[in-house]
Amino acid sequence: MSGFSSEERAAPFTLEYRVFLKNEKGQYISPFHDTPIYADKEVFHMVVEVPRWSNAKMEIATKNPLNPIKQDVKKGKLRYVANLFPYKGYIWNYGAIPRLGRPRTQ
């Protein structure tokens, strides 16, 4: 995904933590709506929400402007995926394929 960058806001593992995506011009974009589906003719882009070996349950905030990635919350508490012994967190990258053409939530 060359040309894209991310910007973290607030401290990780807090309710305020967000990761925003920027395009090659440094403009904020939605990872859900503004990221091209295709990286190449037969290669898809993927938005990684939970990186391999991590266990903070992150998700694209589809109801927030610019759809930042944030930690999922259930009953007011941050969510984490279970460790799969002997590994910590997910043993693979977990995420989503961008969706173009859907209405934005800005």
C-alpha positions in Angstrom: 0.0 0.0 0.0 2.7 2.5 -0.9 1.8 6.1 -0.7 -0.5 5.7 2.3 0.4 6.5 5.8 -1.3 6.4 9.2 -1.5 8.8 12.1 -2.2 7.7 15.7 -4.1 9.9 18.1 -4.2 9.4 21.9 -2.5 6.5 23.8 -3.0 2.9 22.7 -5.3 0.8 24.9 -7.5 3.8 25.8 -11.1 4.6 24.7 -9.8 7.7 22.9 -7.2 5.9 20.7 -7.7 6.3 16.9 -5.7 5.5 13.8 -6.4 7.8 10.8 -5.3 7.0 7.3 -3.7 9.5 4.9 -3.2 9.3 1.1 0.0 10.1 -0.8 -0.8 13.8 -0.6 -1.1 13.7 3.2 -4.8 14.2 3.1 -7.0 12.3 5.6 -9.0 9.6 3.9 -11.4 6.9 5.0 -9.8 3.4 5.0 -13.2 2.0 4.2 -14.4 4.3 1.4 -11.3 6.0 -0.1 -8.8 3.2 -0.3 -8.8 1.6 -3.8 -10.0 -2.0 -3.7 -7.2 -3.1 -6.1 -3.5 -2.6 -5.4 -2.8 -4.2 -8.8 -4.8 -6.1 -11.4 -5.1 -9.3 -9.3 -4.1 -8.0 -5.9 -6.5 -6.5 -3.3 -5.8 -3.8 -0.7 -6.5 -4.9 2.8 -7.1 -2.7 5.9 -5.5 -4.5 8.8 -7.5 -3.9 11.9 -5.8 -6.4 14.2 -2.1 -7.0 13.3 -0.7 -10.4 13.7 0.5 -11.3 17.3 -1.5 -8.5 18.8 -4.7 -8.9 20.8 -6.4 -5.5 21.1 -9.7 -6.0 19.2 -9.5 -3.1 16.7 -12.1 -2.2 14.1 -13.0 0.4 11.5 -15.3 2.9 13.1 -17.9 3.0 10.4 -20.1 5.5 12.3 -17.3 8.1 12.9 -16.1 10.7 10.4 -13.2 9.4 8.2 -13.8 6.0 9.7 -10.6 5.8 11.9 -9.6 2.5 13.3 -10.4 2.2 17.1 -10.4 -0.4 19.8 -13.8 -2.2 20.1 -15.7 -1.6 23.3 -18.3 -3.8 24.9 -20.2 -2.7 28.0 -17.9 0.2 28.4 -14.7 -1.9 28.4 -12.0 -2.3 25.8 -12.1 -5.7 24.0 -9.3 -8.1 23.4 -9.0 -11.3 21.5 -8.0 -14.4 23.4 -4.5 -15.7 23.2 -4.1 -19.0 21.4 -1.4 -20.8 23.3 1.5 -20.6 22.7 0.9 -17.5 20.7 -0.2 -14.0 21.8 -3.3 -12.7 20.0 -4.2 -13.5 16.5 -1.7 -15.6 14.5 -2.6 -13.7 11.3 -3.5 -10.2 10.2 -7.2 -9.6 10.6 -9.0 -6.9 8.7 -11.3 -5.8 5.9 -11.3 -5.2 2.1 -12.2 -1.5 1.4 -15.7 -0.7 0.1 -15.9 2.0 -2.6 -19.1 3.6 -3.7 -20.9 3.4 -0.3 -22.2 6.6 1.4 -19.7 8.2 3.7 -20.5 8.8 7.4 -18.9 12.3 7.4 
